[in-house]
């Protein structure tokens, strides 16, 4: 793949990430923000009467312009990174079309980058979590994410190397089982963090986590569909068709 093609795919990846970011923004605003408001209300209701923090950024600005900026910038950034990963993966993970490769890449990324860390350290709304442990919680989450991504890459490499000996199906099963076993060990040995207040509404916590998962699924799924289509048109353009009534001159 030459540099011009890589550059064109990078631009398309960023555009696809922007489009997926718009879809994720809609999900975050209509599904996530009401739960955030409810969690903030719970926090304010349980705060001491004398405790009052100065609001540097208004809640209305956070839930509109702030949310849009964060989601869209993230979408463009991850779209560019995913496009570069697509350039490397195309033709190396199997004989898939650009559309199928984009969907496979986005689904794997969703699993490795978000779902696996999420199952160990799920997202929490405001008022959940001790401020003194935020550094520890952030470190553990990113450790889980990096470990998941590295293990996913290792599983792909192992599956490719075992395929000639075991066949594609059995090699894939072995690689997936190996990934699951090591992730299970990480779940077991990494510290457990449970800082949810005893009186925090379980339904609110569940809705918040589901909305966070829905946002990520929309982001990665939307990217896979949009970028797959753009990549397919770039790499496998349809031949131009001759319209009816067009005269074709016969060679003399």
Buried (B, 14 or more C-beta within 10 A) or exposed (E): EEEEEBEBBBBBBBBBBBBBBBBBBEBBBEBBBBBBBBBBEBBEEEEEEEEEEEEEEEEEEBBEEBBBEBBBEBBBEBBBBBBEBBBEBBEEBBEBBBBBBBBBBBBBBBBBBBBBBBEBBBBBBBBBBEEEEEEEBEEBBEBBBEBBBEBBEBBBEBBBEBBEEBEEEEBBBBBEEBBEEBBEEBEEEBEEBEEBEEEBEEEBBEBBBBBBBBBBBBBBBBBBBBBBBBBBEBBEEEEEEEEEEEEEEEEE
